[in-house]
Amino acid sequence: MTSTPQPTSSGSPVNQLFGTPDLPQPVLGVTGRPLPDLPEPEPLTSHGPARVIAMCNQKGGVGKTTTTINLGAALAELGRRVLLVDFDPQGSLSVGLGVPPQEMELSVYNLLMERDVELTDVVVPTDVPGLDLVPSNIDLSAAEVQLVNEVAREQTLARVLRPALAEYDLVLIDCQPSLGLLTINALTAADGVVVPLECEYFALRGVALLKDTIDKVGERLNPRLRIDGLLGTMYDGRTLHSREVLQTLVDGWGDAVFHTVIRRTVKFSDSTVAGEPILSYASDSAGAQAYRQLAKEVLARCRAA
């Protein structure tokens, strides 16, 4: 009497009977999808032309500035030259990198509004090698009013950033939480948009309006503009609400949602107070590792664009 093959740690009975190997089961990420196998980005022998990415969401407090700082630092770790543009009159990006607003001689406002000011006059280096900053302060709030009477007002930022394209690999623009003229300028200058989105119900409601704005800019001002991805931030897997919001986001947007999810942690606030990215403040933390993973994912999507 023939005995039935019993399952062992090496495989199932059917696979043992017919000699076929077990296929490895895909590892599911936080978004419920199989995690991609992201290769290590190859080192660069030269820099440019830069891909310009706008960090955009009209809702405040969703992690735009935190993502701009830490994604930029993670890309710089991978050998990319990165320029961060603080395009919010609050100047949070500048403060988060240790550049006090009251100590600025020149800011992005001067670059936009004064024709004798060049990009090299405004760029300041950061403590992160390969990472530079165009700072901002409250002066920028006046630019939105003053630009109304300018010819081709929507293209002003694209014009002043043009010299940076040959010098950097990526330009990240931290947008203000609105869909006004400054944000339209950022979208007109950008090749792609990353939408940081807090894993909370009210954050979901404005995504449709933002997509409508991006579509209009793409149709009328910038045909190359595309959404590079939506990034879940401030995720807390212990709460049903966070898990449901993230699942709703994936159900509605599919592969446009990054596999990387940024979890809520107090170390982001601590690193902001210290005026440095979390990658240097708490290099081994889960938040730092998440942004390193996001950097690889962004580069993979840039290559596929």
N, C-alpha and C positions, 0 to 999 in steps of 0.2 A: 504494500500500500504506500503510495507516494505522499509524502508530507508536504503541506503548504509552506512555501518560504515565509519565514518570519521577518518582520522589519528589524533592521539593525541601524546603528548610527551611521552606516555608510550609504543608506539609501532605502527606497521603498521596495516592497516585494516584487512589484511588476518590473521595475528597472533592474533588479538583481536577476530576475528570471530571463529577461531578454538581453541582458548585458548593456543596457543603455544608461549613461550617467545621469545623475540628478542635475537638473538645471538650478543654478543658484537663485534663491528668491530675492527679488529686488528689495532694497531697504527703503522703507517709506519715511519721508520727512514729516515735519510738522504740518505741512499743507495737505498731507494725505496722498501725495504723489511720490513715485519712485525718485530718489535723489539722483541727479545727473553725476556722471563721472567727469569732473572738471579737471583738465590737465593743468599742470603748472605753466603759467605764461612764460614764453621764451624771452630771454633778455634782449634788449634793443641795442643796436649799434648806432642808431641815430634817432632823432626826435622829430615829431610832426609828420604830416599835418594833424592838428588836434581835432578830436571829436568834442563838440560842445554839448553839454548835458544840463538841462534846467531842472532843478529840484523844485517842484511846483505842487502846491495844494492851497486853495483859497482858505481852508480852515487852519487856524493857528494851533500851535501846541501839538503837532502830529509827528515831530521829529525831523523836520527839513534841515534845520541847522546842524543838529547832531549828526545826521547822515552825511551832510556835506563835509563836515570836518573829518569824520572818521573814515568815510569812503575815500576821501582824498588822501588821507594818511596811509590807508591800506594800499592804494594804487601806487603811492610813492615808494612804499616798502618793496613793491614788485618791480622797481626800477623805472617807473613812468614819471615823466615830468608833468606836474599837475599845477594848474592855476585855479585858485578859488576866487570867485567874485561875490563879494557881499553886496547884494542888490536889495537890501531891506534897510529902510531908514533907522530901524531899531539898532542896527549894528551888532547883532548878537553873534554873528560869525566872527567878526573881528575880536570881540571881547573873549569869545571861546578859544581864540588862538593867542591870547595875551597881548592884544593891541588895543589900548584904551582909546575910546573915541575922542576924548578931549586933548589927546596928544598928537592927533593927526594934523600934518601940515596940508596934505592933499588927500582927497578921497575920490571915490567913483563919481561923486557929484561934479568935481572939477574936470574930470575926464570927459564927462558927458557935455558940459555946458561951456567949457573954455577951450577954444580951438588951438591955443598955443600950448596946452597941456597934453603930453604924450603918455602912452601906456607905461613906458619905462620910468616916468616921473612918479607914478602912483604905486607901482608894484612894490611890496615889501616882502622880504624873505621871512619865513617862519623858522622855528627851531627844528622842524622836520626836514631833513635833506630832500631836495627835489620838490618841495611844496611851497608855492608862493601865494601871496594874497593881494587882492585889490580891496582895500578896506572901505568901510562906509560909516556914516554917522547921520545925525538928524538932518543935516543939510540936504540929503537926498530927497526928503519929502517935498522940498520946493521944486525939484526937477520935474515932477509930474505935472505941476501947473505950468511951468515955463516951457515944457516940451510941446504943449498943445499948439502953440503958434509956429513951431518949427516945420520946415519942409521935410517930408519923409520921416516924421517923428517916430514911427514904429521901428525904423532901421538904425536909430542912433547908437544903441549898444552894439549892434553887429558891426557898425563902421569903426568904432573905437577899439573893438577887440580884434579886428582883422590882423594887426601885427603879431598877435600872440599865437596865431594858428601855426606858424612855421617853427615856433620855439618850444611848444608844449605838445604833449600827447593827449591830454584831456583838459578841458576847461569845465569846471562845475560852477553853476550859477545858483546861489541861494536866493530864491524869490521871496518877496513879502507875501503875507497871507491875504491876498486880494487878487482880483482879476482886472486890475486897472492898467493904466498905460505902461507902468514899469514892468509888470508881468508880461504884457504883450510884447514889449521890447525884448525881454528874455526869451520868449518863445520864438520870436522872429530870428534871433541870433543863434538858436539852438539847432542841433541835428536830432536830438532825442530828448525825451522827458522821462524823468523818474518821479513817480508819485508816492511819497511816503504817506502811509495811511494808518492811523492809530486803530488798533483792533477794538473798536468801540462803535456802537450803533450810529451815533450822529455823524461820525466821520464818513460812513458809507453814503450818506444822503447827498453830499456835494460832488461825488465823483462823476455823475452824469453831466452836471453843469460844466465841470472842468473839461470833460471829454468834448463837449460841444464847443467850448472855447478853443481847444487844441485843434479840432477839425476846421473851424473857421479860419484860424491862423494858417493852417496848412493849405487851405483852398485859396486864400486871398493874398498871403504875404510870404509864406515859406513852404514851398511844395515838398521839401525834403524832410519836414518835421514828422516824427513818429514817436509813439509811446514805447520807450525801452522797457518799461516794466512798472508794476505796482509793488510796493514794499510794505509788508505788514510790520508795524512797529508797536512798541509798548505792549507786547503780547504777554499774557499771563495764563499759561496752560492750566493753572489750578482752577480757573473760573470757567463755567460753562459759557458765559457771555463771550469771552475772548475766543473760545473755540468755535462757537457758532458764527461769529462775525467773520473769522478767517475762512471758514468753510463757505459762507455766503459769497465772499470775495472770489474764492477759487471757482465756485459754481458759475458766477457771472462773467468772470474774465479769463478763466482757463489758464493757458500757458503764459499769458501776459503777467501773471503774478510770479514774482521771484520765489524760488525755492527757499532762499534764505529768509528767515524771520528774525526780527530783532526783539529779544525779550526785555521786559521791564527790569531794570536794575538801578540801584542807587549810585552805582559807580559812574554812570553817565553824568549825573549831577555833580559828583565829586570832581570828575576830570574837567568839567566846565569851569568850576570855581578855581581849579589849579591852572587854567588857561592852556591846556594841552589836550591832544587827542587821547582817547582811552587806550589806544595801542601803545602809547608810551607810559601813560599813568598806571595802567593795570594790564600789562601786556599779555598775561596768561588768563585773563578773565574770559568768561563766556561771551561778553559783549565784544571784546577785541577779536575773538575768534570768528564771531558772526560777521563782522565787517571785513575780515580777511576773506571769508568765503564769498561775501557779496562782491568784493572786488574781482575775484576770479569769474564770477557769474556775469558781471557787467562786461568784462573784457571779452568773454565768450560771445555775448550778445552783440557787442560792437563788431566783432569779426564776422558775424553772421548777417549784419545789416547790409 
